Amino acid sequence: MMNVGIIGAGHIAEKAARTLAAMDDMQCLAIGSRSLEKAQAFAGRFGIPRAYGSYADLLEDPEIELVYIAVPHSCHFPVTRDAILAGKPCLVEKSFMLNAVEAATILALAREKGVFVAEAIWPRYLPVKAMVQEILSSGIIGQPRMITATLAYDVSDKERVLEPSLGGGALLDLGVYPLTFVRMYADAPVSQINTTCIKAPSGVDASEQISLVLENGMLASLQASAWCQGDNQGVIAGTDGYLVFDDIINPTCLRVCRKRHVVEKEIPVPEQITGFEYQFRACKRAIEAGLLETPEMPHAEILYVMHLMDRLRAEWGVRFPGD
Ligand SMILES: NC(=O)c1ccc[n+]([C@@H]2O[C@H](COP(=O)([O-])OP(=O)(O)OC[C@H]3O[C@@H](n4cnc5c(N)ncnc54)[C@H](OP(=O)(O)O)[C@@H]3O)[C@@H](O)[C@H]2O)c1
């Protein structure tokens, strides 16, 4: 049994707590919040044995073996730095940091201190990834040439999402997933970017359109938005057919279609708790093997995506106070 400590008693921490409560090889031992009252209420809701009224107190608990960091993007850097300095392995929510400079600094510190750190970009850890790779290498859709993906939720009522000082904007919250979708299934560097965004009154990106040309000749057309509900589907189009994802983050079914919309195969995805269990287990496996990163999302890839997002924000003129 591996003991996890959650930092930040917010929205996604609840999903993590629910997941850990249903796992038999990992458990949430403690929750850390800036408020003891809030930590105690959260602990009560999910049957968590220990509640701390500060993040520092949780980091001092010698029985915590993995810290899951679920705070706004602008807080990822200071909280992860403190966790690494306390010698705690970390799983940091996406997007990993505000920018590539912060990411490189944290990864260098983790290496120097010999502390494990990973990004909780959960599609990377799902079993569906291997299923897709098998479908693609079977040749059933022919040579992949094009990817389309959308991720849009109306989360404009969340202060964290629109506030520049918290690292808000659709890109770090949602756009990171379509980018990840491309990086997972089209193994080639980006050679060209064409992009545009609509800004919210606060100055962060609210909706964006991103075209990527890859070095292998593939084209990706991606959209993300924090102020509308999208279909959130993805398609990988090849010379002989296409593969449809009903959801680019956590698909329930993969549909292989041949020309003229003929469905060749429908492949269901295995039952899961919430899907978060795979990222937690990947960390457990890596830590037990003495690794400092997960093979599913290596540090070099974390940095690559952070650099891509820096380039996109530079194109749009979206800057955070913490940049
Ligand atoms: N994997 C996913 O599917 C998914 C989905 C949504 C979000 N996320 C990611 O998870 C992280 C947190 O998102 P969330 O939606 O859970 O956010 P949230 O509901 O706003 O919760 C964030 C928590 O961070 C803590 N916090 C620390 N400093 C804060 C500050 N200055 N302002 C506000 N809160 C602060 C608060 O906990 P305390 O008051 O207890 O200290 C707060 O409850 C982000 O990185 C986000 O991108 C991931």
The ligand as an SDF file (V2000), in Angstrom:
LIG
                    3D

 48 52  0  0  0  0  0  0  0  0999 V2000
   -6.8700   16.0990  -14.5230 N   0  0  0  0  0  0  0  0  0  0  0  0
   -8.0110   16.7290  -14.7100 C   0  0  0  0  0  0  0  0  0  0  0  0
   -8.9670   16.1900  -15.2650 O   0  0  0  0  0  0  0  0  0  0  0  0
   -8.1540   18.1270  -14.2070 C   0  0  0  0  0  0  0  0  0  0  0  0
   -9.4160   18.7440  -14.2020 C   0  0  0  0  0  0  0  0  0  0  0  0
   -9.5290   20.0220  -13.6490 C   0  0  0  0  0  0  0  0  0  0  0  0
   -8.3880   20.6640  -13.1810 C   0  0  0  0  0  0  0  0  0  0  0  0
   -7.1730   20.0530  -13.2420 N   0  0  0  0  0  0  0  0  0  0  0  0
   -5.9540   20.7130  -12.7660 C   0  0  0  0  0  0  0  0  0  0  0  0
   -5.9420   20.6360  -11.3540 O   0  0  0  0  0  0  0  0  0  0  0  0
   -5.3850   21.8270  -10.8010 C   0  0  0  0  0  0  0  0  0  0  0  0
   -6.4000   22.4320   -9.8420 C   0  0  0  0  0  0  0  0  0  0  0  0
   -7.6050   22.6460  -10.5240 O   0  0  0  0  0  0  0  0  0  0  0  0
   -9.0320   22.6090   -9.7540 P   0  0  0  0  0  0  0  0  0  0  0  0
  -10.0500   22.6940  -10.8190 O   0  0  0  0  0  0  0  0  0  0  0  0
   -9.0520   21.5030   -8.7930 O   0  0  0  0  0  0  0  0  0  0  0  0
   -8.9620   24.0010   -9.0140 O   0  0  0  0  0  0  0  0  0  0  0  0
   -9.8160   24.4980   -7.7580 P   0  0  0  0  0  0  0  0  0  0  0  0
  -11.0920   23.7490   -7.6300 O   0  0  0  0  0  0  0  0  0  0  0  0
   -9.8300   25.9680   -7.8410 O   0  0  0  0  0  0  0  0  0  0  0  0
   -8.9030   24.0480   -6.5190 O   0  0  0  0  0  0  0  0  0  0  0  0
   -7.5840   24.4390   -6.3990 C   0  0  0  0  0  0  0  0  0  0  0  0
   -7.1690   24.3690   -4.9260 C   0  0  0  0  0  0  0  0  0  0  0  0
   -5.8650   24.9220   -4.8490 O   0  0  0  0  0  0  0  0  0  0  0  0
   -5.6830   25.5210   -3.5790 C   0  0  0  0  0  0  0  0  0  0  0  0
   -5.0530   26.8530   -3.7410 N   0  0  0  0  0  0  0  0  0  0  0  0
   -3.8090   27.1680   -3.3710 C   0  0  0  0  0  0  0  0  0  0  0  0
   -3.5220   28.4290   -3.6580 N   0  0  0  0  0  0  0  0  0  0  0  0
   -4.6300   28.9530   -4.2170 C   0  0  0  0  0  0  0  0  0  0  0  0
   -4.9320   30.2530   -4.7120 C   0  0  0  0  0  0  0  0  0  0  0  0
   -4.0570   31.2520   -4.6920 N   0  0  0  0  0  0  0  0  0  0  0  0
   -6.1560   30.4460   -5.2210 N   0  0  0  0  0  0  0  0  0  0  0  0
   -7.0470   29.4200   -5.2810 C   0  0  0  0  0  0  0  0  0  0  0  0
   -6.7980   28.1780   -4.8240 N   0  0  0  0  0  0  0  0  0  0  0  0
   -5.5900   27.9450   -4.2900 C   0  0  0  0  0  0  0  0  0  0  0  0
   -7.0510   25.5790   -2.9180 C   0  0  0  0  0  0  0  0  0  0  0  0
   -7.0330   24.5440   -1.9430 O   0  0  0  0  0  0  0  0  0  0  0  0
   -6.9640   24.8700   -0.3750 P   0  0  0  0  0  0  0  0  0  0  0  0
   -7.8620   26.0600   -0.1600 O   0  0  0  0  0  0  0  0  0  0  0  0
   -7.4870   23.6250    0.1890 O   0  0  0  0  0  0  0  0  0  0  0  0
   -5.5480   25.1500   -0.0370 O   0  0  0  0  0  0  0  0  0  0  0  0
   -8.0300   25.2230   -4.0160 C   0  0  0  0  0  0  0  0  0  0  0  0
   -9.1440   24.5210   -3.5180 O   0  0  0  0  0  0  0  0  0  0  0  0
   -5.0080   22.6960  -12.0060 C   0  0  0  0  0  0  0  0  0  0  0  0
   -3.6740   22.4490  -12.3240 O   0  0  0  0  0  0  0  0  0  0  0  0
   -5.8980   22.1910  -13.1190 C   0  0  0  0  0  0  0  0  0  0  0  0
   -5.4060   22.3810  -14.4300 O   0  0  0  0  0  0  0  0  0  0  0  0
   -7.0570   18.7970  -13.7320 C   0  0  0  0  0  0  0  0  0  0  0  0
  1  2  1  0
  2  3  2  0
  2  4  1  0
  4  5  1  0
  4 48  2  0
  5  6  2  0
  6  7  1  0
  7  8  2  0
  8  9  1  0
  8 48  1  0
  9 10  1  0
  9 46  1  0
 10 11  1  0
 11 12  1  0
 11 44  1  0
 12 13  1  0
 13 14  1  0
 14 15  2  0
 14 16  1  0
 14 17  1  0
 17 18  1  0
 18 19  2  0
 18 20  1  0
 18 21  1  0
 21 22  1  0
 22 23  1  0
 23 24  1  0
 23 42  1  0
 24 25  1  0
 25 26  1  0
 25 36  1  0
 26 27  1  0
 26 35  1  0
 27 28  2  0
 28 29  1  0
 29 30  1  0
 29 35  2  0
 30 31  1  0
 30 32  2  0
 32 33  1  0
 33 34  2  0
 34 35  1  0
 36 37  1  0
 36 42  1  0
 37 38  1  0
 38 39  2  0
 38 40  1  0
 38 41  1  0
 42 43  1  0
 44 45  1  0
 44 46  1  0
 46 47  1  0
M  CHG  2   8   1  16  -1
M  END
$$$$
